[in-house]
Amino acid sequence: MNQDLSQNPEKIFSEDYLLGGRVLIRQPTAGYRVAIDPVFLAASIQAEPGETVLDIGAGVGAASLCLAVRCPYIKVIGVELQRESVRYAADNIQLNRLRDRVEILHGDLLRPPPRLAAGTYSHVMTNPPYLEAFSHNISPHETKAKSNLEGEATLEQWAKFCLLMVKPKGTITFIYRVDRLDYVLGLFNGKLGSITI
């Protein structure tokens, strides 16, 4: 059952709009906050009616919701590690009236929810943590640090999970730092039909 975060006085959040007001996002005022990356991520997916998209590291659901609003005849399944973000995502899905087409599951790509079946997604999209595990640029806010810092799952494991989940002839879309572009390309070299930067 969805916990209505607006009824919990301990949670301090803001309500923000994306896509010129077409998507309403409720998110914590402290810690990780939605920036432009999930909007760009959603905009880069060329989904066709009837397709299913997997959003890995879905956060509060920004990319999933932007994509579902832009492409009305698709289904988006998200996976998110942080329980608080999953609760916000559930509220956001309800606020945007997209419960029939968007779902965010609590899970970890190293131990994925059993409902996720390998090789079944037309598109896989992700915005993995940008900072390497031993970075010194760590936020003091725990949820932001978890969102930005590689944890138990390495970037290589993110790439392997994407490759595992995508259908043959499907697409994988990463948003990541340009200074690690060679490394990211190496993770997919020879494993995809073509790569576009």
Number of C-alpha atoms within 10 A of each C-alpha: 4 11 11 12 18 12 8 9 7 8 13 12 15 12 11 12 12 18 11 7 9 13 21 19 25 24 28 19 12 13 15 20 15 18 10 10 15 24 18 14 21 24 15 14 18 11 22 12 10 12 15 20 27 26 27 25 27 29 29 30 32 28 28 30 30 21 26 21 18 16 19 14 14 18 23 24 20 27 24 23 19 18 14 18 22 24 22 24 29 24 23 23 26 15 14 15 12 18 15 10 18 24 23 27 22 19 19 16 18 12 7 16 13 7 7 15 12 13 14 18 25 21 23 27 26 25 22 22 23 16 20 15 16 10 10 8 11 16 15 9 11 12 17 16 18 18 22 19 20 19 15 11 14 16 20 14 14 22 17 15 17 26 20 15 20 22 17 13 10 17 22 23 19 17 17 16 13 10 8 10 11 9 13 17 12 11 15 17 12 10 11 13 11 9 13 4 8
